[in-house]
Amino acid sequence: MMKSKMKAWYAAAAVAAAIAAPTAVQADVGFNAALAAANCYNCHGQGGASTSKIPKLTEMTQKGMVESLKAFRDGTKAGTIMNRISKGYNDAQIDAITAHIAKKR
């Protein structure tokens, strides 16, 4: 009886994984660049116009933001928090976030 329960559990897990796989690949479909960019303003100031030593996003080009985020994410640029935050985004998401910030200026 225990073997049949284990087989059923493994079968259910396999089905769940098969269903979840396409969802994981399509995760960007529901990605909200405006909401993600709003998180940037917590540190970089309202609209990205920091009044502290934190870099002003308003003074960076989109290309510069993309390069910085990818360098933080890939570990080629040191940071205090950005290297951890940027690991949560893929290339398409970084492009979307920086495009949103750039068009808001």
N, C-alpha and C positions, 0 to 999 in steps of 0.2 A: 504494500500500500504506500509506503514511504517513497519508493521509486516512482510510482505513478504521480504523486504530488510534486516531486522534484521535476519530472519531465514536463508536467503541466506548467510549473513555474518558469522553467527555461523557455518553453514555447511562448508563454505570455511575454516574457522579457524580449524574446527575439521579435515578436510582432510589434511591441512597443518601440523597439529600436528601429525597425523598418519604417514605421510610421513617422517617427521623429526625425529621421535622417533628412528627408526632403525639406522639412520645416527648418532645420538648422542651416541648410544650404541657402534657403530663401529668407534668412533672418533680416536682410536689409529691406525687404518689402515694407515692413512696418517701421523702419527707422525714421525718427523725427529729428532732422538736423537742427531745427530751430530750438527744440528742447535741449538737445545736446549742447548747442552753442550757449544757451542760457547758463549752463553750468560753468562755462569758461569765465563768465562775468562775475562769478562769486569771488574770484581772486584777481582777475584782470580788470576789474572795475566796470561800472555801468557802460555798456556799449563797447567795452574793450579799452576804455580810456583810463587806464590805471593812474592813480595819483601817488603811487608808492614806487619802490624799486622794482616791482614786478613789471615786466615788459608791457608796453602799450600795444595792444593788437591793432589799434587804429594807425599805428606807424609801420605796420608790417604788411607786405604784399601777401596775397593768397599763396603764391609760390613759396615765399619765405615761411609762412605758417605751416604749409604742408611739409616742407623740408625739415623744419624744427620738430614737428610732431613725430614724423617718421624716424628721425635721429634719436629722439627721446625713447620711442618705442623699441627701436632696434638696439639701444644701448650704446650708440656712438656719441651721444651727447649726454653729459651729466646733468642731473637735476635733483631737486629735493622731492617734488611730488609729481611733476609732469612725466617723469619716466614711468611711474606707476599708472597714472591716469591714461596715458597714451596706449598702453598695452591693451586696453579694452576696445580699441577701434581698429578696424581693418582699413585698407587703402581707400575703398569706396566711401566709407564713413568719414574718414579724415578729409577727403575731397569735398564731401557734402557739408561738413561743419565749417570748413574754412571758406567755402563759397558763400555760405549763409552770412558769416561774419563780414566777409569782404563786401557783399552787396548792401549791408546795413550802414555803411559809412556815408 
